[in-house]
Amino acid sequence: METENERLKNNAWREWGPYVSNRQWGNVREDYSHDGNAWENTSHDQAESKVFRWAEEGIAGLSDTKQLLCFAFSFWNKQDKIVKERFFGVSNHEGNHGEDVKELFYYLDNTPSHSYMKMVYKYPMNRFPYEELLTENKRRSKLEPEFELIDTGIFDNSEYFDIFIEYCKVDPDDIFIRVTAHNRSEKSAPLVILPTVWFRNNWIWGYNNYKAELKHSKNGVIDISHDSISIKKFYARDSKTNALFCENETNVSKIYNKPPTDGYFKDGINDFITDGKETVNPEKFGTKACFQIDTEIAAGESKTFDFRLSPHDMPDAFYDFDKIFEFRKNEADQFYENIQQNIPNEDERNVQRQAFAGLLWNKQFYHYNITKWLKGDPNLEAPRNFKNFVRNTEWKHLHNKDIISMPDKWEYPWYATWDLAFHCVSFSMIDPEFAKNQLALLTKEWYMHPNGQMPAYEWNLSDVNPPVHAWSVFRVFKIDENLNGKGDLKFLESVFQKLLLNFTWWVNRKDIKGNNLFGGGFLGLDNIGAFDRNMEMKDGEHLDQADGTSWMAMYSLNMMRIAMELAMHNDVYEDMAIKFFEHYLYIADAMEHFGAGKKGLWNEEDGFFYDVLQLSNGDSISLKLRSIVGLIPMFAVEVIDHEMIESLPKFKERMDWVLRNKPELTKLVSHWEVEGQGKKHLMSILRKTRLTKVLNRMLSEDEFLGDYGIRAMSKIYEKNPFVFSAHDKQYVVHYTPAESDSSMFGGNSNWRGPIWFPINFLIVESLQRFHYYYGNTIEVEFPTNSGDYFNLNEISEKLSKRLCNLFLKDESGNRPFNGGVEKFNQDPHFKDYILFHEYFNGDTGKGLGASHQTGWTSTVTKMLQPRNLLSTLNKEVVVRN
């Protein structure tokens, strides 16, 4: 533990890491088309021969923080038409449920400094079923499941290689690399292994002429010459290993159907290996190179090959290899043993460690300069059709060139601000400095818009996602304080200042009528409304969203709490705490009543919150569709200790004045003047009676409560769909527990019923906050109508357990996320490997969507962490901490 923590104090140890994307093709950054069709502008097949502009991709890739030099592995089974140089998957238009990687690989281990990293790739030894995967996925309808690699039968006889890839650092820029290939079949099989090193091409775009070089030094050694890279040598332990060279340049004859030209292009190594063409440089130099290991592995046997990237010229680069490798593995074990010391269950430790591994492997070099991208480079034309459609034109200030945590480096190889908020909570358990830096990064002026909006994601930087950044900032601050014994007030204060701008943007842009009711955008995670909540309505009609408004109430309370924390050290912030206290009250009041004769967001008869459609004639319609829209008001909850109130006299004085002189607002602050358990005060949109009513719905197995967590929509709509009619149109909503069953609202985005980890995480945390105030004075049935009553903390524990059970073995040894696939659950070479999906089937728990979304689904790490109910962070109970 101490060894790794000492490394993290030295940024040099972060200079090299797994920063290479799993997919660069099909991204907005690489789209220079006139119609903005990124998925068709660059494809998987083109990626073999076309140079990327903004970043690189590879298998188990490694690079420096500016991605000048990259390393990754390629493989060939002597059956495929191409070398396996990148993971294959279907695009958004090719898959019946959107984009999806069609490979099997698992992240097994990683440390925050990347001193040790390990993953496994399962590579079929028979011909990879590219065509079958494309054809069958195109054929299937939205009502059918995705067609996966395991469904092709290619693993039925275990005719595949388990290829374990490991890295360990001798020093920050001296890296050992080991690949071990296991033949899991009953027959001998060939395997070509190509450890590849190359320079990202930044010399052809017209800005500089500097071109680095790789060249043959002697057998088993490739020289690396770059004026900004300390690594100078690439070694193979087997000194007889042949080296191949080409250029990281586009093969224009393949890509653009132009006449062949002289040169050794990006696909040169591939064409030499698969077809024996003279496409590698016989003089052995270039900007892309690899060692060629052509081997045969006997049935049930394995072979190991070692390599080294180093700044040192030495006669024996491997004299200390095995010893240091063991040191780094042991240090990784020690680091996680300390974190997991209170987790006695081996299976839980395995799940948590792989979740951390996936989180760390999903870091990526992200480069996107909007101004250059929009106008094109001197040597790369950008035929934009600005009169038709061009993405992100209003973000010309944005210039990203950093290492950022990605949701999934294949399915979503671009940052998403609201996803990142959840990533950082998990990161803070193992690397709070990285977590704080990520949260601060998104508020920098080259990220945040001058108007205060934070970038959403590259497909639409202006999209609107839930404002959870302040929540994450304070959570990370508290976790860091708990780990290090001192809070980072500089971090908290600097990010708070930028969040003031963002909060103002929300108030000015998303409160349509200036009445403290918010709407617009993808605020409920699922597109679970009766109609597209992004669409502009006619005649001034608009939707007041229960979730959008609740997110803003939560944002107000988060900002109030941060201001109070800062005010404990600088009384200037008391005024800011007062501002957000009052803003929260106005939002709570607006949710209650819109005006004379108008419905509020709360429906007393149903005991639930609903969106309200405001019509042009002044009438309003409550859209009585029970979904997570009505659960999100739970998240707007804060518990303040009496001692903190007393220590902030200006805040207390102003708060008391508001409560005395604005009695219409006083009742909205749940029992603020009634001290709860241990002299605490509660602020919540949900008073006690309403809370129990919402929980009655949420904890009903006929509605939201599933075996593996809280569903996004009530199950009552499975047999009796919700029907809404307006403007001569009828809108119908069914409960769909898994993938989308239609192409409404933008392709694969109208999920209506799955289990989502971030929403469940916030539900669990909210229940714990309510318990922190109420103690045992509130007990509710769990499940509803079961006759069994529990306090809110016990219910949060039971929900956490259900969520963790998605990944843990049941009595039969099956893991629900595997979806009942026997090989995944029972095969000794699969059964202990974990995938962390984007979302989960609301009925069965099967993992769905992106299969390596260890970003927000990594929050399972906190749910697995034991928590002492009596311990608090600054007297604030938080999830599993």
N, C-alpha and C positions, 0 to 999 in steps of 0.2 A: 504493500500500500504506500509506504513512505517513498519507495524508489520511484514509483509512477507519479506521485504527487510532486516530487522534486523536479521531475522532467517537465511537468506542466507549467512550472515557473519560468521555463526557458522556451521562448517562442520558436527557437531553432528546431525543436523537436516536432513542431507542427508543420515545418516547411514541406515535408514530403508525406503524402497520404493517399488514400483511395479516391482521388479527386477526379478520376476519369468517368465520364457518363457511361451508362449501359446502352444509351441510344441517343445519337445526335441527329439522325435522320428523322424527318417528319416534324421537326420543331419549327416554331415561328421564326426563330433567329436565322435559320437556314433558308427561309422562304423568301425568294426574290421574285416571285410571280406577280402578275398584274391583277390576279383575282383573289389573292390571299388564301389559296388552297394549299396549306402547308403540308398536309398528308400526301399530296400527289406531286408536290414540287421536288421533294427528295424522298427516295424510297429505300427499303432494305437492300434491294438489288443494286441500286445506284451507289450506295454507300461504299461498296467494294472498290469503286473506281473514281469517285468524286471527292475532291478535297473539301473539307468543311471550313467555314469562315470563322466560326466563333468558339469552337471547342472540339474535343475529340471524344471518341467512344472506344470501348474495348471490353474484354473479359477480364475481370479482376484487375482493372487498370490502376496504375499508380502514376502520380505526377507531382511536380512542385506546385506551389500555390499560384503561380502565374501560368501554369501549364505550358512552359517552354519545351520541356522534355517529358515524354510519356513512355510508359512501359505497360505491356499487357501480354496475355497469352493468346495464341491461336492454336487450333488443333485440326487434324484431318484423319479420318478413319479409313481412307483409301476407297471409300464408297460414294461419298458425296460429290456433287458437281463443283462445289466450292469449299475452300478452307473455312472452318468455323472460326471466323475472326470477330464476330459480334453475335449477340443473342438475337434470335429470330422471334418475330411476333407479327400479328396482324394489325393493320392500321384501323383508325376509327371507322372507315368506310368498309373495311373488309370483314370486321367482326360483327356477329349478330348482336353483341352487346358492347360495341365500341372496341377501342384498342386493347390489346392483351398480349403479353409475352407468352410464347409457346416453348418454353424451356424449363428445365428443372435445375435449380441451383439454390444453395442455402448458405447464409452467412452464419458462421459458427463461433467466431471469436474476434475480438478487437479491443485494444486499449485506447484511451483518449489521446495519447501521444502517438498512436499507431506504431508503438515499439514492437508489437506483435499482432498479426492479423491472420485469419484463417477462414477459408470458404471451401465449399465443395461444389463441383459442377458434374452433373450426370450426363455424359456424352454417349449417345447410342453408337454401337459399333457397326450397325447396319445403316443403310441409306436413310438419311434424315428425311421425314415425310413432309417436306416443304409444300409440295403441290396438294397433298391430301388435306393438310391443315387449312390452306387457303380456300380450296374448293368447298370443303364441308362447312367451314364457318360462314362462307358466303351463302351457302344453300339454306342454312338453318334460319328459322324465323325468330322473332323476338320472344315467342312463347316457349322456345326450346333453350336448353342450357348451352353454354359455350362448349365447343369441341376442343378438348385439351390434348396435350401431347400424350398423356397416359392413356387416353381413349383410343389412340391409334394402334395400341397393342405392341408398340415397339419395345416396351420394357417387360413383356409377358414372360420371356425366358431369361430374364436378367442378362441379356446380351448388351451390356453397356459398360463403360468405364466410370468408376468413381474417381474423379480427378481432384485431389486436394491441393489447394494452392495456399502457401504460407509465406509470410514476410516477417522478418525481424530486423530491427535496426541495431547495428553495432554502435553507431553514432548518429547524430541527426541526419547526416548526408551519406551514410555508409550502410547499405541495405543488403541483407542476405535474402535470397529467394529460393524457395524449395517447391517443387511440384512432384507429387506422388500419384501415380496412376494405378488403380486396382482394377483388374479384370474380374468382373463379377459373374462371368459366364462359365460354361463348361467346355469352352473351346478356346484355342489360342487365337489371338487377333492382333493385327498391326495397328500402330498408332504413331502418327507424326506429331511431334510437339514443337511449337515455334514460339519461344520466348522472344518478344519483339520490342524494339526500342525505336522511337521516332521523334522528330521535332514537329510541334504544331506549326503548320504553315502560316507564317505571318510576314512573308517576304513577297508574295505575288500580288498583293492588293493595291500597291502603288504608294506606300508610305515610307518604306525603307528598303534598302538593297542588301542588308546583312543577311547572310545565309550560313547557318551553322553546318557542321559536317560530321558524319560518322564514317569511319574507315577501318579497314582490316589492319590490325597490328601484327598479330601472329596467331597461330592456331589457338582457339579458345579465348581470344581477346578482341574486343571491338573498342576502338578509341572514340571518345566523345569530345567534340570540340565546339564549345559554345561560350561566348564571352561573359554570359551571366549565370552559368551553371557550374557549381563546384564539382559535380560528378564528372569524372574524366575517363572512367574505364567501365566496361561491361564484360564480366568474366563468366566463362562456363567451366565447371569443375573438370569435365572431360575435355582435355586439351586437343583432342582429335576432332572435336565438333566443327562442322562446316558452318561458315557464315554466309548469308545472302544479303544483297544490298539492292535497293531501288530508291526512287524519289517519292516523297509525299507530295505528288503532283497529280492533277486530274488527267485521266486518260480520255482526251477529248474525242478520239475516234469512237470509243464505246458510248460515251455519254451523249454526244451531240451528233453522232453519225457523220463525222467528218473524215476525210482521208487520213490514213495512218501517218503519224509523224514519228521521228526518231526520238528515243528516250526510254527511260526505265521508270514507269509510272507507279502510282499507288498500288495498283493491282498486280504489279510485276511478280511479287513473291507468290501470290495465289496462283497465277497462270503458270509459273515455273513448277510449282509443287504438283498441281492437279493435271496439267497438260504437257509438262516438259518443254514449254516454250522458252526461247532465249530472251526472257524478259527481266532478268536480273543482271546487274552490272558485273561483267567479268573482271573489271579492274578493282572491284570490291570497295566502293565508296558510295555515299549517297546521304539522304536525309531520313531513310527508313531502313532498318536492318534487323536481322534475326539470326539466331542459331537454329540449325536444322537437326533435330533429333528424330531419326527414323528407326523405330524399334518394334519388336514383337513381344507381346506380353502373354505368357502362358495362362491357361485356365486357372482361375483362383489365385493367381500370383499378382505381385505388384513390382513396380520399378520406381526409383526415386532419382531425380536429377536436380542439381544445385547450381545456382548462379549468384552473381554478386554485382551490384552497382556501387562504385566506390570512387572517391577522389584520389585514391592511392595507386601508384605503380609499384607492384610487388611481385616477387617471383612465385610465391605461393599464396594465392588469395583465399584459400580454404583451410589453412592450418588450424584456425580456431572456430570453424563454422559450427560443428556439432555442439561444442561446449557453450558457445554464446546463444545458440538456438534454444538449448535447454534452460539457460539462465532466463531468457526472455519469456519462455513459456511459464516457468515457475513464478516469475514476477507478475505475470498476468493472473495466474491462479491466486497469488497472495492478494493482489488488488481486489479481486472479486470476492475472495473469502472474507475480507473485512466488511465489504458491503453486504454480503449475504450471511453474516454470522448468526443472524436470528431467524434464518429460514432453514429449518431442519430437513424439509422434504426435498429429496434429490431431484425429483421431476420439476418442482417449482423452481429450483435453482437453475436447472437446465433451460427452462423456458425464459426466465428472466435474463440469463446471460446471453442467450441467442437474440433476445429483443434488444439488448444493449449493443450487441455485435451488429445487427442490422441497422440500428440507428447510426452507428459510427461509419459503417460501410457506405451509407447513403449520403455522405458528404460529397460535394461536387464543386469543381471550378465552374463558376457561372459568369459568362461574359456577354453583355448585351449593351451596346451603345446605340440608342435609338436614333440619334441624329445621323450617324454614319449609315445605320441600317436603312433609314428612310430614303436618303439621297443616293446611296450606293457609294462604292469606293472608286478611286480613279481608274482602276483596272477591272471593276466589277459593276456592270450596269444594273440599276434597279428600275425595271420598267413598271413603275407604280401607276395605277389608274386611280388617282385621287378623286376623280369625279364619281367613281363607283364605290370601291371599298378598300381601305387600307387600315390595318390595325394600328392602334397606339399612337396616332398622329398627335395627340394632345400631351404626349409624354416625352417631348424632345429633350428635356433636361436629364432624363434617366441615363445613367452610365454605370452599369454594374460590372465589376471585375473582381469577384471575391470567392472565397470558399464558403458555401452556404449549405445548410441541411436541406435535402430534397425530400419530398414525400415518397418517391420511388424512382430510382435512377433509370428505369426503363419506361414505366407507364407515365410518370410525371417528372421528367428530368428538368424541372424548373421549379423555383421556389414559389410557394403560396403563403402569403402573409399569415392567414389565420391558421393554416396547418402548422406553420412554424412556431406559433405560440404554444401549441401542445408539445411539439418536439422539445422545446427548450425546458419545459417542466421535467421531462425525462432526462435530458442532458444534465440538468442541474444536480442530479444525484451522483453523477460520475465526473462531470467537468463543468462546474458552475461558471468558470471564466468564459468558456466557449458559449454557454447559454446566454450570459449577459451580453457578450459581444454581438451575438446574432440578433438579439432584441434591439440593441442600440443601433445596429447597422441599418435596419429597415426604417429608422427615423432620420437617417442622414439626408442632407439636402440633395445628394445625387440619387437618392431613392424616393423619398417623400416628395409629392408634388408641391409646388409653391403654394397651392391653395389649401394644403394640409391633408389631402387624401394620401393614404398609403397604397402602394401598388398591390394589386390583387394577384395576378399571375400573367404570364406573357401572352396567353391567348386573348386576354382582355384586361389590361392593367387597370381599367376604370371600373371593373365590376365591383359589386358591393358584397362583402362578406362580413360575418359577425365581428364586431369590434372587441376582440378579446385580448388585445395586446397589453392593455393596462393590467388585466387580471393576471396574465402570464408574468409580467414584469414584477408584480408584487409577490407572486408565488415563488419565483426564482430568487428574488431578494431574500425572502424568509428562509428558503432552503439553504441558500449560501450562508446566511447568518448562522443558521443552526450548525452547519458543517464547520465553519471557520471561527465561530465565536464572536464575530463582529460583522455588522451589516455594512454593505458597500453603499454608503449614502451618496457618493459622487455618481455612481451608476443610476441610482434611483432618481436623483434630482435631475440629472441631464436628460434622461428619457422622459420624465414627467413634463419637462418644459416643452419637448416636441409633441407630446401627446395633447397638450393644451391646443396646439394648432389642429391636430386631427379631430379632437372633440368639437372644435368650432366648425370644422368642415361638415361634420355630421349634422350639427344643429342647423347650419345654413343651407345644406344641400338636400338632406333627406327628411326634413320636417316640412312637408309640402305646404301646409297651411299656417305654419308657425304656431301650432297648437300643442306642441310637445308629443305628437304622435308620429311614428316613423314607419317608413315603408320603402319598397323598391329593392330588388335584388334577391340574392340567393341567401337569405338570412336564416332559413330554417334548416339548412344543410340539404335536406331533400327538397325537391320541387313538389311538395305535397299539397299544394293548393288546388282548387278546382280548375284554375286556369293559370297561364304563365304570369307570374307575379312581376316579371320584368317588362311586360308589355305596357305601352302607353294607351290609356283609355280615352275615350272621346268625351267632349263637353265637360272637362274638368272632373270627371269621375275618377276616384282613386281608392286604393285599398289601404286602410289603416291596419297594420300588421301587429298582432299580439306578440309575435316573436321579435320583430324589428324594434318595437317600442320597449319590450322587456330587455333586449340586449343593451339598449341605451340607458335604461334604469340601472342595469348591472354595471355599465361603463361609468355612470355617475358615482355609484357607490365605490367602485374600484379607485377612481380618482380621488374621492373624498378620503379613503383610507390611506392612500399614498401621501396625500397632503398632510394628514394627521401625523403620520410617521415622520415626515420631514419637519413638521411644526414642533415635534419634541426636541429638535435641535436648532430650529430657526423659527421664531414665532411669526415671521412674515407669512409663512404658509398657512397660518390659521385662517386668514382671509380666503385662501383658495379652498380650504376644507369647507368653509361656510358656503362658498359659491356652489360647490358640488352637492352639499347637503340640500340646499334649496332647489337645485336643479332636479335632484332625485324626487323631491316632494311634488314638483310641478308635473313631472312625468307620471308619477303614481296617481295624481289627481286626474290627469287627462285620460288615463286608462279607465278611470272610474265612470266619468261622464263627459260626453263630447259637447254637451250643450242641451238646451231645452228640448225635450222630447226625443233625443237621440240615444241610441243604444250604446252602452259602454262595451269594452272588450270582455268583461266578465259576464257570464250568464248564470244567474243565481239558480235557475231551475235545473240546469244540467250540472252545475258545480264545476264549470270549466271555462277557460279563456278561448275566445274565437277571434279570427280576423273579422273586420267589419267593412263592407263595401259601401262607400259613400256615393250616392247617386246624384245626378245633376239637378234633380228636382228638390234636393234637400233631405230626401229620405235616406235611411241607412238600412242595410240588410246584414244581419249576423250570419256569417257562413259557418253553420254549425257542423263543421267537419273536425272530428277529434283526431288530432295528430300531435306531434311534438311541438307544434306551434303553441299549444296550450300548456305545455310543461315547462317551456323556457322561462316563464315568469318566476319559477322557483329559483332561478340563478341569481336574481336580484335580491341578495340577502347579505347582510353584514351584521356582525356581532361586535360590539365595542365594550371593552372593560370600563367599569365605572372609574377606576383610577386614571385611565387615559383621559376621560372627559374632564375630570377634576384638574388635571395637569395642563389643560388648554383653556384658560379662563375666557379668552375672547370668543372662542368657538362655543363654549358652554353658554356664555351670556347671549350670544346671537341665537343659538338654538332654542334657548328658553323663551326668548322674545317671540320667535316664529311660532312656537307651540302655544304660547299664550294668546297671541294676537291673530292667528290664522287657524281658528278651531276647525275649519273645513279640511285643513291639511293634517291636523294633529292625529285624527283617527286613522290616517294612512300609515302612521309609524307604529308598527305593531308593539304595543305595550312599552313604548320608549320610556315612559315614566315609571313602569313597573319593573323593578330589577328582577332579572332571571336568575338561574342557578349561578351562584358565585358572584353576585353583583355585576351583572352584564346587561347591556341594552341591545335591543334587536331592531333592525330596520329591514323590512321586507314588504314586498307587494302583497304577499300572501299572509293575511292574519290567520290565527289559529284555526278558525272554523273553515276558512277557504282552503288552507293547507290540507286539512284532513279530507276535504271533498276531492281535491285534485289527486291526493294519494289513493283515495278509494278507487278512482279510475285507473291510475297508473299501475297499481299493484294488483289489478284484476287480470287473471289469466285469460279471461274472455276479451280483454282489451289490449293493454300494453305489455304486461308482464309475460315474457317468454322464459324458457328454460335457461337461456344464455344471456339474459339482459332485457333491457327495455326496448321494445320495438318503436319504429318511427311513426307508426300509424296504428289506430285501434283495429283489432282483428274482427270487430263486428262488421266491417265492410267487406269481409271475405264472401259472405253469403248475401248480404244486403248492402249493395254499393250506395255511396252517397250520390245524390242527384241534385243538381242546381240548374235552374233555368234563368236566363237573362238575355235580353235583346234578341229574342227568337232563336236562341241557341241553348242546347242542353249539354251540361258538363257532367260527366260521370267519373267517379273515383272509386276504384277497387283497392282492396288490401292486396298488395303483391309483396310477399316476404323476401323475395330474392331480387333478381335482375329486373330491369325495366321491361315492360311488356309492350312498349310502343316507342315511337320516335318523337313523341311530343316534347316540346320545350328544349329542343337542341340535342337530338341524338339519344344519348344514353343517360339523360340526367333527370328522369322523373321516377326515381326510386320511391316506392310508397310502402314501406313496411320493414326494411331490414334493421339490424342492430348496428349502430355506429358507436365506436369507442369514445370519441370526444364528447358526444352528448351524454353518454352514460357516465363518463368520468365526472362531468359537471353535476349530474344528478346525485352521484354518490357524495361528492364534496358538499353539495348544498344540504343534503340530509344531515351530514355531520355538523354543519354550521347550525342548523336548526336545533339539533340535539345539544350542541354546546350551550345554547340558550335555555331550551326547555327542559333538558335533562329527562327524567322519567315521567314528567307530567303529561307527556304525549305518548300514547301507545296506539298503534293502529294495526288492523288485521294484515297479516302477510301469509299467504295471498289473501286478497279480498274474499270474504265469505267463507274463509277456512275455519274461523273460530279461534285462530291462534294470533295472539297479540304480542307485539314487540315494540320497544322504543326505537327511535329513529336511527340511532347509531347501530343497533342490532340489524335493522333493515338495510342500512348501508353496507354492513358486513356481508349480509346474505346476497345482496346484489353484486358486490365485488366478487364473491365466490362464484356466482353464476357466470360472470364475465371471464374470470380466470379459467373456468372449466371449459371454455372454448378450446383451450390449448392443452389442458392437462389430460392424462389418461383416465378413462373411466374404468369401471370394474372389469370390462372386457379388453382393456388395453387400447381402446380406440380413442382418438382425439377428434372431437366434433368438427373442428375446422377442416379436417380432411374429407368431409362429405361422404363417409362410408366407404372410401376406396380401400380395399383390403390390403393392397400392397403398401400403401402409405402407412397404414395403421399397424401392420403385423410383420412386415419384412424387416429383418434385423438391420438392413442398410438404409432404411427409410424411417422407421418408427420413432426415432428420437430427434428427427429434424423438424423444425418448426417454421411455418410461414405465417407472416403477420399481414393479413389481408386488409383491404380498404374498408370493407363492411362485411356483414355476416347474415346469412339467411335467418329471418326472424322466427322460424319454426324449428329448423334443424341445426342451426349454428354453422352450416357449411360456409367456408371462406369464399368471398366473392370480390369482384373488382380487381384492383391492383394487388398482386400477390406478395409484393415485398414492401408494402406501405408500413414499414416499421417506424414511420414518422409519428402520426398521432396514435396509431395502435400500440406504439411503444409505451403508452401510459399504463399498460398492464404491468410494467415494472414497478410502479408505485402501488398498485393494488396488491401485488405479491409481497410487498415489503411490510413486515409486521409493524404494528403501531401500538404504542402504549397509550391507552385511552386517557390516562392522567397527564401525559406529557403534552406540552403545547409549544408552539413557536411564538414567542412573545404573547403567551396566553391566547393563542389562536389555533384551534384544532384544524389540521389540514389533512388531506387524504394520505393515509398510510405513512405519516411522518411523525 
